């Protein structure tokens, strides 16, 4: 199949319809807090260094200016306890060494009731942790949306049994709440705004994302499987009861490296509610997907990126997707043209140029299963109420970018279900 390259020459007729937004919004004003002394700040650093298994690290109210990372290395059963998101603020604006503000490695770790500001890298990173809870954590960058901000605000990677509850993540140049290469995950009751990606589940197994608000990001909620990572294909994600609203923020991401995995987020078109990329077994239901100017739900295979799509133990196709009982509103404005996927949607959709879409499917499928995409070989199941009133587009890219076709007929992808079981119900009440 020919890969998409560039639509730049096709933009002239509708370029005036594209717009973007930016934001300096902050949830709390940390400038009103008392500045803690050097001695008080050094005690926090010492408490991290000296913590023994089973300890509780108490961080009293105040504003702490740190010039070093806070690290827990191979510890178990530790609670890091602040006085509240508004009361305990850890600022890493003056950090000279390391990248993350806080880095956690161990088992059964909890961090709660505090704010992290201005880490040069990730805000709070947990790696190789079995049992990690982030609760009532606010992570942000105080200069707003800048490409020099840290990559991720909340960042568990290669972890098991992840709980993210009542957190706030803003102004990350990649994802606010990012869970990568992990298993058994709950993200609930949280707010992500002003990021490139609000919430991202990447190469993970068994994840539930519910009761969250993703607003004013470039993309609201993402489920990606990328090639070449230590953990290959992930599967089984449920996205439900979320408010995915007006994710029309400009994409201010910068490439993290030369390889494709450092560039994928740069391709997100502003105005994307939910994006699935090479995703497996995803159920999306009971969400309010409102006023995202490009598309409400995008179902795409990895080939749409144009990057090489061969890797061991990994498939580039999105499959076993069940989208049902969501609420849509496509009245915000015109699709974004700053990214190629946005150009594809705006120019070639089946309902007319510069028309926001409710659901799009790139129509790329595994031809070894069937030669006809209308047999629904990838098991894409759309069971939305009043589907006839939604703007749905399936693209046909088989003849390359010079002859792109689009179809509004969703009937081949209706009258089927693929319910997803995540096996994380025991964690939901934590």
HELIX and SHEET records of a PDB file:
HELIX    1   1 UNK A    8  UNK A   10  5                                   3    
HELIX    2   2 UNK A   12  UNK A   17  5                                   6    
HELIX    3   3 UNK A   30  UNK A   32  5                                   3    
HELIX    4   4 UNK A   38  UNK A   50  1                                  13    
HELIX    5   5 UNK A  260  UNK A  262  5                                   3    
HELIX    6   6 UNK A  264  UNK A  267  5                                   4    
HELIX    7   7 UNK A  302  UNK A  305  5                                   4    
HELIX    8   8 UNK A  340  UNK A  348  1                                   9    
HELIX    9   9 UNK A  373  UNK A  375  5                                   3    
HELIX   10  10 UNK A  387  UNK A  389  5                                   3    
HELIX   11  11 UNK A  401  UNK A  403  5                                   3    
HELIX   12  12 UNK A  411  UNK A  413  5                                   3    
HELIX   13  13 UNK A  425  UNK A  427  5                                   3    
SHEET    1   A 5 UNK A  56  UNK A  58  0                                        
SHEET    2   A 5 UNK A  70  UNK A  81  1                                        
SHEET    3   A 5 UNK A 102  UNK A 117  1                                        
SHEET    4   A 5 UNK A  88  UNK A  91  1                                        
SHEET    5   A 5 UNK A  62  UNK A  65  1                                        
SHEET    1   B13 UNK A  56  UNK A  58  0                                        
SHEET    2   B13 UNK A  70  UNK A  81  1                                        
SHEET    3   B13 UNK A 102  UNK A 117  1                                        
SHEET    4   B13 UNK A 124  UNK A 127  1                                        
SHEET    5   B13 UNK A 152  UNK A 157  1                                        
SHEET    6   B13 UNK A 175  UNK A 180  1                                        
SHEET    7   B13 UNK A 197  UNK A 202  1                                        
SHEET    8   B13 UNK A 219  UNK A 224  1                                        
SHEET    9   B13 UNK A 272  UNK A 277  1                                        
SHEET   10   B13 UNK A 295  UNK A 300  1                                        
SHEET   11   B13 UNK A 357  UNK A 361  1                                        
SHEET   12   B13 UNK A 392  UNK A 396  1                                        
SHEET   13   B13 UNK A 405  UNK A 407 -1                                        
SHEET    1   C11 UNK A  56  UNK A  58  0                                        
SHEET    2   C11 UNK A  70  UNK A  81  1                                        
SHEET    3   C11 UNK A 102  UNK A 117  1                                        
SHEET    4   C11 UNK A 130  UNK A 140  1                                        
SHEET    5   C11 UNK A 160  UNK A 165  1                                        
SHEET    6   C11 UNK A 183  UNK A 188  1                                        
SHEET    7   C11 UNK A 205  UNK A 210  1                                        
SHEET    8   C11 UNK A 235  UNK A 240  1                                        
SHEET    9   C11 UNK A 280  UNK A 285  1                                        
SHEET   10   C11 UNK A 319  UNK A 324  1                                        
SHEET   11   C11 UNK A 380  UNK A 383  1                                        
SHEET    1   D10 UNK A  56  UNK A  58  0                                        
SHEET    2   D10 UNK A  70  UNK A  81  1                                        
SHEET    3   D10 UNK A 102  UNK A 117  1                                        
SHEET    4   D10 UNK A 130  UNK A 140  1                                        
SHEET    5   D10 UNK A 168  UNK A 170  1                                        
SHEET    6   D10 UNK A 191  UNK A 193  1                                        
SHEET    7   D10 UNK A 213  UNK A 215  1                                        
SHEET    8   D10 UNK A 243  UNK A 245  1                                        
SHEET    9   D10 UNK A 288  UNK A 290  1                                        
SHEET   10   D10 UNK A 327  UNK A 329  1                                        
END                                                                             
